[in-house]
């Protein structure tokens, strides 16, 4: 039976544009905050890494909290859109604050300034905004194909924004004169741009009425009300949710190591401008893969085989990057980076649809709908994985005797940069591939529906 359609093309594009706003924050922060703090402000990479790690302890509690709050929200704008709209105001303010650390403060005050602004951004405002934005996938349509398309549009915008931010930021900072004042100016520009686009995105879609979202067959149990603790129990009882969390965290750890490429290009390849070139090699294949993901999902009748086969390609690609790195061939590194990114693309495109299927699995097995809480894995992965990845990068740099005041780094640092940029991403891709080989949530749902006579 043909599924009912809910969205026009402009709804999907409007929704997807929201990740321009999200990546104005995330790409800028994850790519440049460490080198800004170490090379411009003069802070210790190890101490910054430790502060980020401590901040993540707070973040872990807020993800499920905001997910549960979204589930409990009832407003004219719906459940998720109010949190998406108002959360980004705080994102814009705190992003600018992170890159506006006063140079005349003592080092202790500078560390405190960074910690407070970073924790508020990640633990409160970005959490509320990102979980709400992700949850809209299951709140504006019940059509599985439209959910995949929404995810593809979203991540096309996400990776395009990452590419743009990573390509132009160093040049923009230089254009504004370099130094702390230039970083602050660029951050303010990005914050204002993100705020405008986030507002447009939130208003471009409309959530379905709750009675339609909760519509059930006669032989399905009525939805029950539940609190934060029970919502948490529902999540951890869903093995597919735990797998998705694991993959999401690993992906962000992967991204953090790839973002350490700014150090690799500067001190190993001796050309910081290559960071933008590698961003093209990484993001363009991802965008191409995202364009074809909805078609491939239909061709292979689901997401499971596509995601697994994609990550097999990603593992091969990153293994060849390692080889090319030790050979010292930049063209080969670029080519194999593109191959790996092409394999990673399908999972990025259909990930939100997989989470929606994961939420359906909880509904089929427990009779309770936890859409907002289920999408906490997106914010949890971004913040925990990305934050700990950035923290780990700081610790590894400190351990390797990195010194931001030196033009030439010690051999111990050069060796560490090879580990961070070449080996760790390969290892992470292997682990993700193994997890995806077990993540057939679509098959599990189909089996349950057949047993209950729902198909």
C-alpha positions, -999 to 999 in steps of 0.1 A, spaced: 0 0 0 13 34 -10 22 56 20 5 90 25 27 120 16 29 150 40 56 173 26 62 195 -4 97 200 -18 100 234 -1 92 219 33 121 194 29 145 221 17 134 244 45 139 218 71 173 208 57 185 244 58 183 242 96 216 223 96 233 254 81 225 270 114 236 239 133 269 236 115 276 273 117 280 265 154 294 229 152 318 231 123 333 264 135 336 252 170 350 217 163 374 228 136 389 260 151 383 263 189 414 244 199 438 262 176 422 296 185 427 288 222 463 274 219 478 296 192 459 329 197 449 331 233 479 310 245 461 285 266 473 249 273 459 223 250 459 198 279 440 220 303 415 230 276 410 193 269 403 186 306 378 214 309 359 201 278 359 166 294 345 179 327 319 199 307 307 166 291 298 152 325 271 179 327 261 174 291 252 138 296 223 147 319 208 173 297 202 153 266 176 130 279 161 158 300 155 180 270 143 150 249 117 143 277 107 180 278 100 180 241 78 149 245 59 168 272 55 201 254 22 211 240 20 245 222 7 262 191 40 256 174 40 220 184 64 199 206 98 205 190 97 238 172 96 261 203 128 245 216 145 247 182 136 284 179 145 297 214 174 274 220 193 289 191 193 324 206 215 310 234 236 292 208 244 325 190 253 344 222 275 317 237 293 309 204 303 346 202 314 345 238 337 315 233 356 334 207 356 367 226 378 358 256 394 391 268 431 391 263 437 412 294 422 386 317 445 364 338 449 328 325 427 314 353 399 338 344 403 330 307 399 292 314 368 300 335 353 322 308 358 294 282 344 267 305 313 286 313 305 297 278 313 262 263 292 244 289 262 267 284 265 263 246 268 225 245 249 215 277 219 238 274 213 257 242 227 234 215 211 204 232 176 220 232 180 232 196 196 200 181 173 175 197 142 194 187 155 198 152 162 161 148 129 151 164 110 170 137 118 142 113 93 120 131 69 149 140 61 164 106 57 132 86 49 95 90 62 86 56 94 67 57 106 79 23 101 115 33 121 109 64 150 96 44 147 126 20 146 150 50 178 134 63 195 137 29 185 174 25 196 181 61 231 166 57 236 181 22 232 214 39 253 203 69 283 191 49 281 221 25 282 244 55 311 225 70 330 227 37 323 265 35 333 272 72 364 251 70 374 266 36 369 303 44 375 308 81 413 311 81 411 336 52 383 356 70 403 358 102 433 370 82 412 395 63 399 410 96 435 415 107 442 383 126 444 379 163 417 376 190 397 406 176 394 390 142 382 356 156 356 375 177 343 393 146 340 361 125 322 344 154 296 372 156 290 371 119 285 333 120 262 336 150 239 362 134 238 342 102 229 310 120 201 327 140 184 339 109 186 306 91 174 286 121 143 308 124 135 303 87 139 265 90 117 261 121 89 280 104 92 261 71 75 229 85 44 222 105 41 194 131 13 169 127 -15 170 152 -8 147 182 -39 126 176 -26 118 141 9 110 154 -5 87 180 -30 69 158 -31 32 164 -46 0 152 -74 -15 172 -52 -42 186 -24 -18 197 -22 -7 233 -31 29 243 -1 52 248 7 58 285 21 88 302 56 84 317 83 104 334 119 111 328 131 80 346 108 57 327 118 74 294 154 66 303 145 30 309 127 28 276 158 41 258 183 17 274 160 -12 268 162 -6 231 193 -22 218 191 -3 185 191 30 204 223 20 222 239 10 189 229 43 173 243 62 203 275 43 199 278 50 162 269 86 167 296 91 194 322 73 173 313 95 143 319 126 163 352 113 177 361 106 140 352 141 131 373 156 160 403 136 148 398 148 112 395 184 125 429 180 141 440 180 105 445 218 109 475 208 130 485 180 106 485 204 76 503 231 95 531 211 110 534 179 90 525 190 54 537 225 61 507 242 46 477 252 67 458 261 35 456 224 27 430 221 54 405 237 31 415 215 2 410 183 23 376 197 34 366 197 -2 378 161 -6 358 151 24 326 170 20 319 170 -18 318 131 -19 295 131 12 271 155 -6 271 134 -38 264 103 -17 235 121 1 219 131 -32 217 94 -43 208 79 -8 170 81 -12 172 63 -45 196 36 -32 174 30 -1 145 23 -25 167 1 -48 180 -20 -19 146 -20 -1 159 -5 31 188 12 48 206 -17 65 225 -31 35 232 3 21 247 16 54 268 -15 59 282 -16 24 289 21 25 311 17 56 330 -12 41 340 13 14 348 38 41 372 14 59 390 6 27 393 43 19 408 53 53 432 23 52 445 37 19 448 72 34 471 58 60 493 42 32 493 74 12 501 95 43 533 75 50 543 76 13 539 114 15 515 117 -15 490 145 -9 471 137 -42 466 101 -31 456 112 4 429 135 -12 417 107 -35 413 81 -8 398 107 16 371 112 -10 366 74 -14 361 70 24 337 100 26 316 85 -3 311 53 17 301 73 49 275 93 30 245 69 30 245 65 68 246 103 72 216 106 49 193 80 63 204 82 100 174 102 111 151 77 94 169 49 112 163 67 145 126 70 136 126 33 130 143 28 163 115 49 180 90 27 162 107 -4 176 101 10 212 65 17 203 60 -18 189 76 -36 218 66 -13 247 35 5 234 49 39 242 61 67 219 92 86 229 101 105 197 117 135 213 136 114 239 147 90 212 164 118 193 185 126 223 211 103 208 218 129 181 227 157 206 243 131 229 265 119 201 275 154 188 283 167 222 298 137 239 317 124 209 327 157 195 335 171 229 355 142 241 372 140 207 383 176 210 394 170 246 413 139 235 430 159 208 441 184 234 454 157 257 473 140 229 488 173 218 499 181 253 513 146 258 533 149 226 550 182 238 531 204 214 539 241 218 517 267 199 545 293 201 569 271 180 570 272 142 585 237 142 572 210 165 592 183 182 594 148 166 571 134 193 544 158 182 548 150 145 544 113 153 513 120 174 498 139 146 502 109 123 484 88 149 456 113 153 450 121 117 457 87 100 453 58 124 425 68 148 400 75 120 407 41 105 402 23 137 369 42 144 356 33 109 362 -4 115 343 -3 148 314 16 132 313 -10 104 310 -38 129 282 -21 148 262 -14 116 265 -51 107 241 -57 137 218 -27 133 189 -42 112 161 -23 130 139 -23 99 141 -61 98 132 -63 135 102 -40 131 89 -60 101 92 -92 120 72 -78 150 45 -64 127 42 -97 110 38 -115 143 11 -90 155 -7 -91 122 -1 -54 115 10 -59 78 
